[in-house]
Amino acid sequence: MTERYKLSRRKALAGLGTIGVAGAGAGLGTSALFSDEEEFENNQLTAGTLDMAVTAEVVAANEYWKNQEILGNPVTADGDVLQKFQLHDVKPGDWAIICFTVDSVADNPFYLTIHGDADEYKEKEGKTTEPEKDADSTWVDDGWEWVNATNAELGDKLLVSYWEQWDGTAPSEGTQSGGKTELGRMDNITNTESNAYPSASSYSEPGEDGVVNSGLGYTDAREFYFGNDQNPNTSEPDNDPLGNGIASGDGILVGGTSDPVQVGSTDPNEISRPRMGDPDNDSEAELTFYLLLELPSEVGNEIQGDGVKGNLRFSAEQVRNNDDPRSGGS
């Protein structure tokens, strides 16, 4: 038997309403896609720093200069230009060893170039004595002069040599000991007689001209600045150990272009290189070298009253992302 249902108007509307609600429910379900949000606030990029400090100390000298209280008292250049080592009453036989230590203050290893500015190097005749007049026919004093114009002779007699090692004890490290004979591994940039590196295993006493033997000779102040011919206006051949001296445009890149040293490096191989070490135990490489200034005993009266002055300038250039250690110029 077939049942019949009657569909009233009210029932029909109620049924449509139910479908409408179901449709609305389905619509709500399809709009709820998975989503999430995270945020990083106060984003910043800060440039790194490169900071170099250079400390100088007279670690040894002959007895007279010791008595002038020039030993010890290390001074550090870190931002300001320092004027130091004004030595007076220099006589034949006087000598002093100056230790330079270069450190990286910031955590940014750098290549190091040492310069001398040509226009900062000057000489003068100064007060002329009767013995000097007898020994020197060009004794007229015109004050501090450019090297090509000077009548003075001290810059041609004062020897300057660059050494990697010194086995003495500096005043700042305790009781001072050691002298010239404790110097070792002389760099070829200050050997006038050979291109060999290192040029000498230890110090030997030179003659008036700075020559020790056919393989070893020490530069004088003019050569140290301007090369073998002592002339700031000429260029030397590439195989000359002195090149143009430290006053050339490029200066002296420590370690050379093939393997320059990296001051501030944490690489143990860099720390253990010649010249390098870690004296302050901060696990970063520091450079240490020694300049010997000496006036040979054989020098005569022609230098009496003469003077010489100049500067050393140190420039640093970062190692990271740098294929050319001289890209920053001089």
Contacts in CASP RR format, 6 or more apart in sequence:
PFRMAT RR
TARGET T0000
AUTHOR 0000-0000-0000
METHOD contacts of the structure
MODEL  1
MTERYKLSRRKALAGLGTIGVAGAGAGLGTSALFSDEEEFENNQLTAGTL
DMAVTAEVVAANEYWKNQEILGNPVTADGDVLQKFQLHDVKPGDWAIICF
TVDSVADNPFYLTIHGDADEYKEKEGKTTEPEKDADSTWVDDGWEWVNAT
NAELGDKLLVSYWEQWDGTAPSEGTQSGGKTELGRMDNITNTESNAYPSA
SSYSEPGEDGVVNSGLGYTDAREFYFGNDQNPNTSEPDNDPLGNGIASGD
GILVGGTSDPVQVGSTDPNEISRPRMGDPDNDSEAELTFYLLLELPSEVG
NEIQGDGVKGNLRFSAEQVRNNDDPRSGGS
48 106 0 8 1.000
48 108 0 8 1.000
49 106 0 8 1.000
49 108 0 8 1.000
50 104 0 8 1.000
50 106 0 8 1.000
50 108 0 8 1.000
50 110 0 8 1.000
50 316 0 8 1.000
50 318 0 8 1.000
51 78 0 8 1.000
51 104 0 8 1.000
51 105 0 8 1.000
51 106 0 8 1.000
51 108 0 8 1.000
52 78 0 8 1.000
52 102 0 8 1.000
52 103 0 8 1.000
52 104 0 8 1.000
52 105 0 8 1.000
52 110 0 8 1.000
52 112 0 8 1.000
52 263 0 8 1.000
52 314 0 8 1.000
52 316 0 8 1.000
53 76 0 8 1.000
53 77 0 8 1.000
53 78 0 8 1.000
53 102 0 8 1.000
53 103 0 8 1.000
53 105 0 8 1.000
54 76 0 8 1.000
54 77 0 8 1.000
54 78 0 8 1.000
54 100 0 8 1.000
54 101 0 8 1.000
54 102 0 8 1.000
54 103 0 8 1.000
54 314 0 8 1.000
55 74 0 8 1.000
55 75 0 8 1.000
55 76 0 8 1.000
55 77 0 8 1.000
55 100 0 8 1.000
55 101 0 8 1.000
55 103 0 8 1.000
56 74 0 8 1.000
56 75 0 8 1.000
56 76 0 8 1.000
56 77 0 8 1.000
56 82 0 8 1.000
56 84 0 8 1.000
56 85 0 8 1.000
56 98 0 8 1.000
56 99 0 8 1.000
56 100 0 8 1.000
56 101 0 8 1.000
57 72 0 8 1.000
57 73 0 8 1.000
57 74 0 8 1.000
57 75 0 8 1.000
57 98 0 8 1.000
57 99 0 8 1.000
57 170 0 8 1.000
57 171 0 8 1.000
57 172 0 8 1.000
58 65 0 8 1.000
58 70 0 8 1.000
58 71 0 8 1.000
58 72 0 8 1.000
58 73 0 8 1.000
58 85 0 8 1.000
58 96 0 8 1.000
58 97 0 8 1.000
58 98 0 8 1.000
58 99 0 8 1.000
59 71 0 8 1.000
59 72 0 8 1.000
59 97 0 8 1.000
59 98 0 8 1.000
59 99 0 8 1.000
59 166 0 8 1.000
59 168 0 8 1.000
59 170 0 8 1.000
59 171 0 8 1.000
59 176 0 8 1.000
59 290 0 8 1.000
60 71 0 8 1.000
60 96 0 8 1.000
60 97 0 8 1.000
60 166 0 8 1.000
60 168 0 8 1.000
60 170 0 8 1.000
60 176 0 8 1.000
60 178 0 8 1.000
60 179 0 8 1.000
60 180 0 8 1.000
60 182 0 8 1.000
61 70 0 8 1.000
61 71 0 8 1.000
61 94 0 8 1.000
61 95 0 8 1.000
61 96 0 8 1.000
61 97 0 8 1.000
62 93 0 8 1.000
62 94 0 8 1.000
62 95 0 8 1.000
62 96 0 8 1.000
64 91 0 8 1.000
64 94 0 8 1.000
65 71 0 8 1.000
65 87 0 8 1.000
65 94 0 8 1.000
65 95 0 8 1.000
65 96 0 8 1.000
70 85 0 8 1.000
70 87 0 8 1.000
70 96 0 8 1.000
71 171 0 8 1.000
71 176 0 8 1.000
72 170 0 8 1.000
72 171 0 8 1.000
72 172 0 8 1.000
72 176 0 8 1.000
73 171 0 8 1.000
74 172 0 8 1.000
75 82 0 8 1.000
75 84 0 8 1.000
77 314 0 8 1.000
78 105 0 8 1.000
85 98 0 8 1.000
87 96 0 8 1.000
87 293 0 8 1.000
90 154 0 8 1.000
90 158 0 8 1.000
90 295 0 8 1.000
91 295 0 8 1.000
92 295 0 8 1.000
92 296 0 8 1.000
92 297 0 8 1.000
92 298 0 8 1.000
92 299 0 8 1.000
92 300 0 8 1.000
93 294 0 8 1.000
93 295 0 8 1.000
93 296 0 8 1.000
93 297 0 8 1.000
94 294 0 8 1.000
94 295 0 8 1.000
95 180 0 8 1.000
95 292 0 8 1.000
95 293 0 8 1.000
95 294 0 8 1.000
95 295 0 8 1.000
96 292 0 8 1.000
96 293 0 8 1.000
96 294 0 8 1.000
97 166 0 8 1.000
97 179 0 8 1.000
97 180 0 8 1.000
97 183 0 8 1.000
97 290 0 8 1.000
97 291 0 8 1.000
97 292 0 8 1.000
97 293 0 8 1.000
98 290 0 8 1.000
98 291 0 8 1.000
98 293 0 8 1.000
99 166 0 8 1.000
99 170 0 8 1.000
99 288 0 8 1.000
99 289 0 8 1.000
99 290 0 8 1.000
100 287 0 8 1.000
100 288 0 8 1.000
100 289 0 8 1.000
100 290 0 8 1.000
100 291 0 8 1.000
100 312 0 8 1.000
101 279 0 8 1.000
101 286 0 8 1.000
101 287 0 8 1.000
101 288 0 8 1.000
102 112 0 8 1.000
102 263 0 8 1.000
102 286 0 8 1.000
102 287 0 8 1.000
102 288 0 8 1.000
102 314 0 8 1.000
103 263 0 8 1.000
103 264 0 8 1.000
103 280 0 8 1.000
103 284 0 8 1.000
103 286 0 8 1.000
104 110 0 8 1.000
104 263 0 8 1.000
104 264 0 8 1.000
104 284 0 8 1.000
104 286 0 8 1.000
104 316 0 8 1.000
108 264 0 8 1.000
108 318 0 8 1.000
108 319 0 8 1.000
108 320 0 8 1.000
109 262 0 8 1.000
109 263 0 8 1.000
109 264 0 8 1.000
109 265 0 8 1.000
109 266 0 8 1.000
109 284 0 8 1.000
109 285 0 8 1.000
109 318 0 8 1.000
109 319 0 8 1.000
109 320 0 8 1.000
110 262 0 8 1.000
110 263 0 8 1.000
110 264 0 8 1.000
110 316 0 8 1.000
110 317 0 8 1.000
110 318 0 8 1.000
110 319 0 8 1.000
111 253 0 8 1.000
111 254 0 8 1.000
111 260 0 8 1.000
111 261 0 8 1.000
111 262 0 8 1.000
111 263 0 8 1.000
111 316 0 8 1.000
111 317 0 8 1.000
111 318 0 8 1.000
111 319 0 8 1.000
111 322 0 8 1.000
111 325 0 8 1.000
112 253 0 8 1.000
112 254 0 8 1.000
112 260 0 8 1.000
112 261 0 8 1.000
112 263 0 8 1.000
112 287 0 8 1.000
112 314 0 8 1.000
112 315 0 8 1.000
112 316 0 8 1.000
113 250 0 8 1.000
113 251 0 8 1.000
113 252 0 8 1.000
113 253 0 8 1.000
113 254 0 8 1.000
113 314 0 8 1.000
113 315 0 8 1.000
113 317 0 8 1.000
113 325 0 8 1.000
113 326 0 8 1.000
113 330 0 8 1.000
114 246 0 8 1.000
114 251 0 8 1.000
114 252 0 8 1.000
114 254 0 8 1.000
114 312 0 8 1.000
114 313 0 8 1.000
114 314 0 8 1.000
115 246 0 8 1.000
115 247 0 8 1.000
115 249 0 8 1.000
115 251 0 8 1.000
115 252 0 8 1.000
115 312 0 8 1.000
115 313 0 8 1.000
115 314 0 8 1.000
115 315 0 8 1.000
115 330 0 8 1.000
116 225 0 8 1.000
116 246 0 8 1.000
116 247 0 8 1.000
116 251 0 8 1.000
116 310 0 8 1.000
116 311 0 8 1.000
116 312 0 8 1.000
116 313 0 8 1.000
117 247 0 8 1.000
117 310 0 8 1.000
117 311 0 8 1.000
117 313 0 8 1.000
118 225 0 8 1.000
118 226 0 8 1.000
118 232 0 8 1.000
118 247 0 8 1.000
120 309 0 8 1.000
120 310 0 8 1.000
120 311 0 8 1.000
121 147 0 8 1.000
121 221 0 8 1.000
121 225 0 8 1.000
121 226 0 8 1.000
121 232 0 8 1.000
121 247 0 8 1.000
121 308 0 8 1.000
121 309 0 8 1.000
121 310 0 8 1.000
121 311 0 8 1.000
122 144 0 8 1.000
122 145 0 8 1.000
122 146 0 8 1.000
122 147 0 8 1.000
122 150 0 8 1.000
122 308 0 8 1.000
122 309 0 8 1.000
122 310 0 8 1.000
123 144 0 8 1.000
123 145 0 8 1.000
123 147 0 8 1.000
123 150 0 8 1.000
123 152 0 8 1.000
123 154 0 8 1.000
123 155 0 8 1.000
123 306 0 8 1.000
123 307 0 8 1.000
123 308 0 8 1.000
123 309 0 8 1.000
124 141 0 8 1.000
124 142 0 8 1.000
124 143 0 8 1.000
124 144 0 8 1.000
124 145 0 8 1.000
124 150 0 8 1.000
124 152 0 8 1.000
124 306 0 8 1.000
124 307 0 8 1.000
125 139 0 8 1.000
125 140 0 8 1.000
125 141 0 8 1.000
125 142 0 8 1.000
125 143 0 8 1.000
125 150 0 8 1.000
125 151 0 8 1.000
125 152 0 8 1.000
125 305 0 8 1.000
125 306 0 8 1.000
126 141 0 8 1.000
126 143 0 8 1.000
126 152 0 8 1.000
126 305 0 8 1.000
126 306 0 8 1.000
126 307 0 8 1.000
127 141 0 8 1.000
127 305 0 8 1.000
128 139 0 8 1.000
128 141 0 8 1.000
128 304 0 8 1.000
128 305 0 8 1.000
129 301 0 8 1.000
129 304 0 8 1.000
129 305 0 8 1.000
131 301 0 8 1.000
131 304 0 8 1.000
132 139 0 8 1.000
132 301 0 8 1.000
132 302 0 8 1.000
132 303 0 8 1.000
132 304 0 8 1.000
132 305 0 8 1.000
133 139 0 8 1.000
134 301 0 8 1.000
135 300 0 8 1.000
135 301 0 8 1.000
135 302 0 8 1.000
136 151 0 8 1.000
136 153 0 8 1.000
136 301 0 8 1.000
136 302 0 8 1.000
138 151 0 8 1.000
139 151 0 8 1.000
140 151 0 8 1.000
141 151 0 8 1.000
142 149 0 8 1.000
142 150 0 8 1.000
142 151 0 8 1.000
144 309 0 8 1.000
145 151 0 8 1.000
145 152 0 8 1.000
147 222 0 8 1.000
147 225 0 8 1.000
147 226 0 8 1.000
147 230 0 8 1.000
147 232 0 8 1.000
148 231 0 8 1.000
148 232 0 8 1.000
148 233 0 8 1.000
152 303 0 8 1.000
152 306 0 8 1.000
152 307 0 8 1.000
152 308 0 8 1.000
153 302 0 8 1.000
153 303 0 8 1.000
153 306 0 8 1.000
154 221 0 8 1.000
154 303 0 8 1.000
154 305 0 8 1.000
154 306 0 8 1.000
154 307 0 8 1.000
154 308 0 8 1.000
155 220 0 8 1.000
155 221 0 8 1.000
155 222 0 8 1.000
155 306 0 8 1.000
155 307 0 8 1.000
155 308 0 8 1.000
156 220 0 8 1.000
156 221 0 8 1.000
156 222 0 8 1.000
156 230 0 8 1.000
157 208 0 8 1.000
157 220 0 8 1.000
157 295 0 8 1.000
157 296 0 8 1.000
157 299 0 8 1.000
157 303 0 8 1.000
158 220 0 8 1.000
158 221 0 8 1.000
158 293 0 8 1.000
158 294 0 8 1.000
158 295 0 8 1.000
158 308 0 8 1.000
159 206 0 8 1.000
159 210 0 8 1.000
159 218 0 8 1.000
159 219 0 8 1.000
159 220 0 8 1.000
159 221 0 8 1.000
159 292 0 8 1.000
159 293 0 8 1.000
159 294 0 8 1.000
159 295 0 8 1.000
159 296 0 8 1.000
160 190 0 8 1.000
160 218 0 8 1.000
160 219 0 8 1.000
160 220 0 8 1.000
160 221 0 8 1.000
160 223 0 8 1.000
160 224 0 8 1.000
160 291 0 8 1.000
160 292 0 8 1.000
160 293 0 8 1.000
161 186 0 8 1.000
161 190 0 8 1.000
161 191 0 8 1.000
161 218 0 8 1.000
161 219 0 8 1.000
161 291 0 8 1.000
161 292 0 8 1.000
162 186 0 8 1.000
162 187 0 8 1.000
162 189 0 8 1.000
162 190 0 8 1.000
162 289 0 8 1.000
162 290 0 8 1.000
162 291 0 8 1.000
163 183 0 8 1.000
163 184 0 8 1.000
163 185 0 8 1.000
163 186 0 8 1.000
163 187 0 8 1.000
163 203 0 8 1.000
163 289 0 8 1.000
163 290 0 8 1.000
163 291 0 8 1.000
163 292 0 8 1.000
164 184 0 8 1.000
164 185 0 8 1.000
164 186 0 8 1.000
164 187 0 8 1.000
164 198 0 8 1.000
164 274 0 8 1.000
164 275 0 8 1.000
164 289 0 8 1.000
164 290 0 8 1.000
165 183 0 8 1.000
165 184 0 8 1.000
165 185 0 8 1.000
165 274 0 8 1.000
165 290 0 8 1.000
166 179 0 8 1.000
166 182 0 8 1.000
166 183 0 8 1.000
166 184 0 8 1.000
166 290 0 8 1.000
167 178 0 8 1.000
167 182 0 8 1.000
167 184 0 8 1.000
168 177 0 8 1.000
168 178 0 8 1.000
168 179 0 8 1.000
168 182 0 8 1.000
169 175 0 8 1.000
169 176 0 8 1.000
169 177 0 8 1.000
169 178 0 8 1.000
170 176 0 8 1.000
180 203 0 8 1.000
180 205 0 8 1.000
180 292 0 8 1.000
180 294 0 8 1.000
181 202 0 8 1.000
181 203 0 8 1.000
182 203 0 8 1.000
183 202 0 8 1.000
183 203 0 8 1.000
183 290 0 8 1.000
183 292 0 8 1.000
184 198 0 8 1.000
184 200 0 8 1.000
184 201 0 8 1.000
184 202 0 8 1.000
184 203 0 8 1.000
185 198 0 8 1.000
185 200 0 8 1.000
185 201 0 8 1.000
185 274 0 8 1.000
186 198 0 8 1.000
186 199 0 8 1.000
186 200 0 8 1.000
186 203 0 8 1.000
186 216 0 8 1.000
187 197 0 8 1.000
187 198 0 8 1.000
187 199 0 8 1.000
187 289 0 8 1.000
188 194 0 8 1.000
188 195 0 8 1.000
188 196 0 8 1.000
188 197 0 8 1.000
188 198 0 8 1.000
188 199 0 8 1.000
188 241 0 8 1.000
189 241 0 8 1.000
189 242 0 8 1.000
189 243 0 8 1.000
189 245 0 8 1.000
189 246 0 8 1.000
189 252 0 8 1.000
190 199 0 8 1.000
190 218 0 8 1.000
190 219 0 8 1.000
190 224 0 8 1.000
190 242 0 8 1.000
191 199 0 8 1.000
191 200 0 8 1.000
191 215 0 8 1.000
191 216 0 8 1.000
191 217 0 8 1.000
191 218 0 8 1.000
191 219 0 8 1.000
191 241 0 8 1.000
192 210 0 8 1.000
192 211 0 8 1.000
192 217 0 8 1.000
192 218 0 8 1.000
192 219 0 8 1.000
192 223 0 8 1.000
192 228 0 8 1.000
192 241 0 8 1.000
192 242 0 8 1.000
193 211 0 8 1.000
193 212 0 8 1.000
193 213 0 8 1.000
193 214 0 8 1.000
193 215 0 8 1.000
193 216 0 8 1.000
193 217 0 8 1.000
194 215 0 8 1.000
194 216 0 8 1.000
194 217 0 8 1.000
194 241 0 8 1.000
195 239 0 8 1.000
195 241 0 8 1.000
196 215 0 8 1.000
198 274 0 8 1.000
199 215 0 8 1.000
199 216 0 8 1.000
199 241 0 8 1.000
200 212 0 8 1.000
200 216 0 8 1.000
203 292 0 8 1.000
204 212 0 8 1.000
204 213 0 8 1.000
204 216 0 8 1.000
205 212 0 8 1.000
206 212 0 8 1.000
206 217 0 8 1.000
206 218 0 8 1.000
206 294 0 8 1.000
206 296 0 8 1.000
207 296 0 8 1.000
207 298 0 8 1.000
208 296 0 8 1.000
208 298 0 8 1.000
208 299 0 8 1.000
208 300 0 8 1.000
210 217 0 8 1.000
210 218 0 8 1.000
210 220 0 8 1.000
210 296 0 8 1.000
211 217 0 8 1.000
212 218 0 8 1.000
218 292 0 8 1.000
218 294 0 8 1.000
219 227 0 8 1.000
219 242 0 8 1.000
220 230 0 8 1.000
221 308 0 8 1.000
222 230 0 8 1.000
223 230 0 8 1.000
223 242 0 8 1.000
223 245 0 8 1.000
224 245 0 8 1.000
224 246 0 8 1.000
225 232 0 8 1.000
225 245 0 8 1.000
225 246 0 8 1.000
225 247 0 8 1.000
225 310 0 8 1.000
226 232 0 8 1.000
226 244 0 8 1.000
226 245 0 8 1.000
226 247 0 8 1.000
227 236 0 8 1.000
227 240 0 8 1.000
227 242 0 8 1.000
227 243 0 8 1.000
227 244 0 8 1.000
227 245 0 8 1.000
228 236 0 8 1.000
228 240 0 8 1.000
228 242 0 8 1.000
228 243 0 8 1.000
229 236 0 8 1.000
232 247 0 8 1.000
235 244 0 8 1.000
236 242 0 8 1.000
236 243 0 8 1.000
236 244 0 8 1.000
237 243 0 8 1.000
244 250 0 8 1.000
244 251 0 8 1.000
245 251 0 8 1.000
245 252 0 8 1.000
246 252 0 8 1.000
246 312 0 8 1.000
249 330 0 8 1.000
250 326 0 8 1.000
250 329 0 8 1.000
250 330 0 8 1.000
251 330 0 8 1.000
253 260 0 8 1.000
253 325 0 8 1.000
253 326 0 8 1.000
254 260 0 8 1.000
254 261 0 8 1.000
254 275 0 8 1.000
254 287 0 8 1.000
255 261 0 8 1.000
255 275 0 8 1.000
257 325 0 8 1.000
257 326 0 8 1.000
260 325 0 8 1.000
261 270 0 8 1.000
261 273 0 8 1.000
261 275 0 8 1.000
261 276 0 8 1.000
261 285 0 8 1.000
261 287 0 8 1.000
262 270 0 8 1.000
262 285 0 8 1.000
262 319 0 8 1.000
263 276 0 8 1.000
263 285 0 8 1.000
263 286 0 8 1.000
263 287 0 8 1.000
263 316 0 8 1.000
264 270 0 8 1.000
264 284 0 8 1.000
264 285 0 8 1.000
264 286 0 8 1.000
265 271 0 8 1.000
265 284 0 8 1.000
265 285 0 8 1.000
265 319 0 8 1.000
266 283 0 8 1.000
266 284 0 8 1.000
266 285 0 8 1.000
267 285 0 8 1.000
270 276 0 8 1.000
270 285 0 8 1.000
271 277 0 8 1.000
271 278 0 8 1.000
271 283 0 8 1.000
271 284 0 8 1.000
271 285 0 8 1.000
273 285 0 8 1.000
275 287 0 8 1.000
275 288 0 8 1.000
275 289 0 8 1.000
276 285 0 8 1.000
276 286 0 8 1.000
276 287 0 8 1.000
276 288 0 8 1.000
277 285 0 8 1.000
277 286 0 8 1.000
277 287 0 8 1.000
277 288 0 8 1.000
278 284 0 8 1.000
278 285 0 8 1.000
278 286 0 8 1.000
279 286 0 8 1.000
279 288 0 8 1.000
280 286 0 8 1.000
295 303 0 8 1.000
315 329 0 8 1.000
315 330 0 8 1.000
317 325 0 8 1.000
317 326 0 8 1.000
317 327 0 8 1.000
317 328 0 8 1.000
317 329 0 8 1.000
319 325 0 8 1.000
END
